[in-house]
């Protein structure tokens, strides 16, 4: 498989030629940036999911000829509940990750 050519503004990095200490610092920096971006992407996905679910309830209410106030209220309720549950899942995954890291570190010190 042919490697794509680099953009003229990009630096060509040869990771194999790096010293091990420099490589570890580089990997840690890349991991930190990726972790920060992952949180943002999770939040974006929760927002998209909430809007889609609220929209689906709104469209379903329109299609079955329900009173406007009824399906509008249901749509808002579903959107808020979906957003809250998504944020709860993001928080729980963060807490679980921290607990697992602490547990693994505690196990290694024994």
C-alpha positions in Angstrom: 0.0 0.0 0.0 1.4 3.3 -1.0 1.8 6.0 1.6 0.1 9.3 0.8 2.4 12.2 0.2 2.8 14.8 2.9 1.3 18.2 2.6 4.0 20.8 2.1 3.1 22.5 5.4 3.4 19.3 7.4 6.6 18.1 9.1 7.8 14.7 8.2 8.3 12.8 11.5 10.3 9.7 11.8 9.1 8.1 15.0 11.4 5.2 14.7 14.4 7.5 14.8 13.3 9.2 18.1 15.0 8.5 21.4 12.9 6.3 23.7 12.4 9.2 26.2 11.4 11.6 23.5 9.0 9.0 22.1 7.4 8.5 25.5 6.8 12.3 25.9 5.4 12.5 22.4 3.1 9.6 23.0 1.9 11.1 26.3 1.2 14.4 24.6 -0.8 12.8 21.8 -2.8 10.7 24.3 -3.7 13.8 26.3 -4.9 15.6 23.3 -6.9 12.6 22.1 -8.5 12.3 25.6 -9.6 15.9 25.6 -11.0 15.6 22.1 -12.8 12.4 23.0 -14.8 14.2 25.7 -15.9 16.8 23.2 -16.9 14.2 20.7 -18.9 12.3 23.3 -20.8 15.5 24.2 -21.5 16.2 20.5 -22.9 12.8 20.1 -25.2 13.2 23.1 -26.4 16.5 21.7 -27.1 15.0 18.3 -28.8 12.0 19.8 -31.1 14.2 22.0 -32.1 16.4 19.1 -32.8 13.3 16.9 -35.0 11.6 19.5 -36.9 14.8 20.2 -37.4 15.3 16.5 -38.7 11.7 16.1 -41.2 12.2 18.8 -42.3 15.5 17.3 -42.7 13.9 13.8 -44.6 10.9 15.2 -47.0 13.2 17.0 -47.6 15.1 13.8 -48.2 11.9 11.9 -50.8 10.5 14.3 -52.7 13.7 14.6 -52.2 14.3 18.3 -52.9 17.6 19.9 -50.0 20.0 19.4 -49.4 20.7 23.1 -49.3 17.0 23.9 -46.6 16.0 21.4 -44.6 19.2 21.8 -44.4 18.6 25.6 -43.5 15.0 25.0 -40.9 15.9 22.5 -39.2 18.4 24.9 -39.4 15.8 27.7 -37.8 13.1 25.6 -35.1 15.5 24.5 -34.2 16.6 28.0 -34.3 13.0 29.3 -32.1 11.8 26.5 -29.6 14.6 27.1 -29.6 13.9 30.9 -29.0 10.2 30.4 -26.2 10.8 27.9 -24.5 13.2 30.3 -24.9 10.6 33.1 -23.3 7.9 30.9 -20.4 10.2 30.1 -19.9 10.9 33.8 -20.2 7.2 34.7 -17.6 6.2 32.1 -15.2 8.8 33.4 -15.7 7.7 37.0 -15.3 4.0 36.0 -12.1 4.8 34.1 -10.6 6.6 37.1 -11.5 3.8 39.4 -10.0 1.2 37.1 -6.8 3.2 36.8 -6.6 3.6 40.6 -7.3 -0.1 41.1 -4.6 -1.1 38.5 -2.1 1.2 40.1 -2.9 -0.2 43.6 -2.5 -3.7 42.3 0.9 -3.0 40.9 2.3 -1.6 44.1 1.6 -4.8 46.0 
